[in-house]
Amino acid sequence: MTTQAEVIIVGGGPAGLSTALHLVQQDAAWAGRILVLEKARYPRPKLCGGGITRPGLDVLAELGLTPALSTVPMQRVLLRYRQRTYFLEGDPVFTVVHRPEFDAWLAQEARARGIVIQQDAGVTQVQVHDAGVRVQAGARTYQARALVAADGSNSVVRRQLRWGAGHKARLLEIFTPGNAADEHFRLGHALFDWTPLDGGVQGYYWTFPGLVAGQPMLNRGLFDAGVLPQKNRPSLKKLLAQCLARDGLNLADYQLKGHPIHWWTPDSQLARNRVLLVGDAAGVDPFLGEGIAFALGYGQVAAQALVAAHRAQDYSFGDYTQRVRQHWLTQQLHARYLGARLAFGTLRWPLLTRALWWAAPPLFRALAAVRPQYFPLDKKEMLRG
């Protein structure tokens, strides 16, 4: 059987659903022109810290959406390195969701707007030809004028079209039982501990409070960006065990999960004839590994590019990368890339790492003054310690 559509979106996560929702927002008729192919069935497991920063919430608000699920607002973010701690405060700085629940809610909102989502539709083959694209998912064949690859860091579309694997960060995470009386929940505190820099990790150890099926849980993990090449990359499992031990926890007592994060670079190729990349498939924040907000932003940009292509009947998407660079949210990816190279480039000189950490507050203020679009922090949110 062959199904026709104008646009096929492979992947029903935040990036793919944001693309569909933004298309329908511009013109309700798009609901009948697009088809979302999701390989699993909601709510499907998804490894993710679940943090949505305010720009991501702003994108949802522009769509008229407020997450109708259990969330935990983070009023204070603690940034720690060795014995020194800074903090950011906001209302909130970011919000924590449980990804399986969040994606299922977003899919429900998409369906309510007439968007068709085909679940259990794992894509196995993608072909691009002069008249459009052809996608195979199970026994079904789909044809469209354009395709949006929103299928994550291990994108099948990228592999099928020989796009290259890109650059990958490593991430390990666990969930530990939480307590509503704990300060993480009671005060809304999230922790980013950068002490693993001393162990060669290009990243941090985090602790986020959240709710899983309504129950308080703490999401903990270790992120290693891998922005700069290393001869011997450190063992994340060993370092995570050390971080947990400082919190009185034994890694062996919990289920450990890991996954890659595909991050953005200035030379990332984000489009080809009839194909757009969004979300993790395109590349997200290489500094902090932030994905949800950027995924939602990519969807907004992709929708604008698709509308322009439909009007001109030109699906070459030659200006898509420039659109991503100029969008108010995704333009921050370049600053995150430069920040990652600066911060992690000091690992060979420990004294320089410590000096930069001591100079962090004025550095943040200077960056916010020079590039407010990259560092949208107000006075209340400046680093203090």
N, C-alpha and C positions, 0 to 999 in steps of 0.2 A: 504494500500500500504506500502511496506517495501523498504527503500533505504539503500544501502550498501555503506560503506566507510571504510577506514582504521582508520581514526581519525575523531571524531566528536568534534567540539569546540562549547560549549554552551556559547553564549555571544559574540556580535559583537562590543565590545568596544576596547579600546587601548590594553588591555592584550590579548584578543582573537585574534584580528587582527594582533598584533605583533607576536604571535605564528605562525599564518598562513604565514605571510610574511617572517619570518625567515626560515621556512621550505622550502618555494619555492625558497628563495635565495640560500639555500644549494643545492637544486636539483629541477629544474623546474617540474619534474615528480610528485612532491608532490601536485601540483595543482589539479591533478585528483584523489588524495587519501584522500583529506580532505574536510570536509563540515562544514561551520559555520552556526549555528542556532541562529538567532536574534529574540527576542520576539516582537520587535516593527518594525517600518519602519523609515528609515533615511529621513530627520534629525529628530531624536526623542529628546524630552526634556531630559535634564540631569543636575541635580544640581551639580555644581562644580565651584570652584574659577577659574579654567582654567589655573593655572600656570604650565608651563613646564620648569623645571630647565635645565641647560646645559647638565647634563648627559642624560636626556631624548632626547634632541635635538641631542646629539651624537649618540644615538641608531638609531634615524631616519636617520641621515646622513650615518651611516653604511649600512642602507638599500637603500641608494641613494634617500632619500626623504627629501624635504624641504617643510614645510606646505604652500600650495598654497591657503591661505585664509587670512583674515584680522587678523593681530596680533599686539600687542602692546609690544615692548621691555621695560623691566624694567631696567633702567640704575642705579638706586639707590633704595636700600631697607632700610627703616627706622625702627629701632627696638626701641620701646619706653616702658618705665616703669615709671609711675608717671611723674615727670618733667625732667627726664633724657632720652636723645635720642642718640642712636648710629646709624651708617649707614654702609652699605656695598655698594661698587660700582663695577660694571662690565660692560662688553659690549657683551650681557647684563648679569645681574645676573640671570634673568629668563624671559620667554616670556609668555604673557597672550593670550589665545585663548578662543573662545566661544565654549564650549564643543559640543553642537549639530552640529555645523559647522565642528569642528575638526574631530569628529567621522565619519561624512558623507564623508569628504575628504579622511580619511584613508580607509574607506570601498571602495571608488571609486578606490583608488590605488590598493587595494587588488584584486578587480574585474579585473583591467587592467592586472594583472599578472595571470589571469585564476582561481582565487580562487572563489569557489561557495559559495554565502551567501544566505541562505534561510530566508527571512524576514517574519514577522508575524508568527513566529514559536516558540511560548511560550512553554517551556518544562513543562510537568505535571507529568511525571513518569520516573525514572531512575532505571535500574536494572543491576547489574554486575553478570556475570556468568563465568564459566570456559573458554569459548571460546571468550568472549568479553563483550560488553556492549549493552544494548537495551534501547533506548530512545523513549518516546512517546511525540509528539508535535501535539496537535490537533488530526486530524484523521489519521495522518501519523506516521509510526513507522520507526525508524532509527536504524541500527545495525553497530557496528564498533569494531575494535580490542582494541581501547583505546579512552578515553574521557578526554577532557580538560575542567575543570570548570572555566569559565571566566565570570560568571554571577553575579558578584558584591557582596556587603556586605550582602545582604539578599539572598544569593545563594540558588536556588531551588535544585541544585545538592547536596549541603551540607545537606539540610533538608531531601531529599529523601534517602540519604545514612547514615542518622543519625550520621553526622560528628560532631554535636555540633554547637552551635551558635557562639562560639568564643567571643572575647572581642570587644565591640563597643564604639566608640566615638560618641558624639552628635554634631550636627552642624545646625545652623540656618543662613539663608542668604536672602538678598534682592538685587534688582537692583534699583539704583537711576539714574536719568538723569545726564549725564556728560557734560562737556564743554571742547572743544579742547584747550581752552586758560588756563584751570586749570593746576596747576603745576603737578598734577598726570599724565596728558597727555603730556603737553609741555616739561616736564623734565624727564618723565618716572619714576615716584616715586610710590612705593608701601609701605604701612604701615602695620606693625605688632605691635599692641599695647598690651603689656602684663599687663597693669594695672588691668584688670579683675582678675588677680591672687588674689588681695586683697579681692575680693568677693567670693573666693573659687573655681573659675573656673580653671581647669587644662588646660589652653590654652590661647587664645588671641582673640582680635578683629582685623579684617583686613579690609583694603580698597585697592582694586585693580582696576585700570582703564582698560577698555576693549572696544571692539566694538561688538555690537549686531546688525546684519543686516546692518553693516556699520555705525551705529550710536554710538557716544560715550556714554558709560554707566559706572557707578561705581558699582562694585560688593563689597558689604559689608556684613560682617557676624561675627559670634562668634563661636569659636571652643572649645570644652571641651573634652579633651582626655579621662578622666576617667580611667587613668592608675592605680591610687591608690584608694582603696575603701573609700567611704565617707558615713557616716550615713545619711546625708541630702544633696543631690546634689543641687546646687543652681539653681534658675529659670533662664534659658538662655534668655527667652523672656524678663524678667524684666531687666536683665543686658544689653541685646542688646539695649533695649529702652534707657537706661541711656547713653550708648556709643554714640548712634545716637543723643541724645539730646545735647551732647557736640559739635556735628558737626552741630547743628541747625536743626536737622531733627526729624520728628515725626514718630515713627514706624507705627502708625495706618494709615498713608497715603500710605503705600506700601504693596505689596503682600509678605507675609512672607512664606518661604518654609524651610523645614527641612529634614534631612536624616541622617542615621547612617554611620559611617565609620568603617569597620572591620580592626583592626590593628594586626600587627605581634607580636608574643612573641617567646622567645627562644625555648619553647617546642611545638610550632605550628606543627601539623601533616600536611604536605603539599602533601602527596601522599599515595595512596593505590594501591593495585593490579589493574592495567588497568585504574587508574584515577589520574590525576594531577590537582592541584589547582594553579591558577595564579591570579595576580591582587588583587582586593579587596576580592575575595573569599578566597585567601590564607592569606591575611593580609598585610597591607601597613604601612607606617610610623606612629608610635604611638605618636611622639613628635609634629610634625607640621601638620600631616594629609596629607602629600604630597602623591599623588596617581598616577598621569599620568606617571612620569618618572619611578617609580618602576613598574608600570604595563607593560610598554614597556620593561623593563629589565627582568621581569618574562617571557615574551614571548620569549626572546632570550634563556633563560635557558631551558624553556620547549621544544623549538624546538630541542636543542641539546640532551635532554633526549629522545625525540621521535625518532630522527634519530638513536641513539644508540640502542634503543629498537627494532626498525625495523631491524637493521642489525643482532642483536642477537636473534631476535624473542622471546624476553623476555620482557614482559610488566609489570613486577612487580614494576619497578621504585624505587628500593631499595636505589639508590644513589641520588635521586632527591633533597631531603632536603639538602644534603651536597653540591650539585651543586649550590643551591640557596645561601648557606652560603659562597661559594667561588667566586661567580661571582663578577666582579669588581663593579657593581652597587648595586645589592641586598644585598651584604654583609654589606652595610651601615645600614641595618635595625637593626642589633644588637646594633650598637652605638646609633641609634636614641632611641631604647628602654631604654638603660642605661641612656641616657641623659634625657629622660622623667621622669624616676624614680628619678633621682637626682634633676631636676628642680622642679618637683611637690611635691617631698617629703619634701620640705622646707616650704610648706604652713602652717604647724602647728607652725612654728617659723618665723614670719614676718621679724624679724631683720636679720635672716639668708638669707631670700629671697633678701632683700635689699643689703646685703653684697655681695652675689653672683652676683647681677646685677652690682654693682660697679666694681667687679673683672672680668667682662666678657671679656674685650679685651685681657688681658694676658692669661686668661683661653683658649680662642679661639686659640691664638698663640701656646700655649703649646700642645693642642690637635692636631692642624694641623701638628706640628713637630713630635709628637709621632705616630699619626695615619693618615698620609696624605691620605690614601685611604678612610677614613671616613670623613675627613674634607679637601676636595680638594680645598683649598683657596690659592690664590697667595697673594703677599704682598699688591697689590692694593685693595684686597678685605677684608683685615683684619678689624675688627671692629674699628671704630673711632667715636669720639664724641666731 
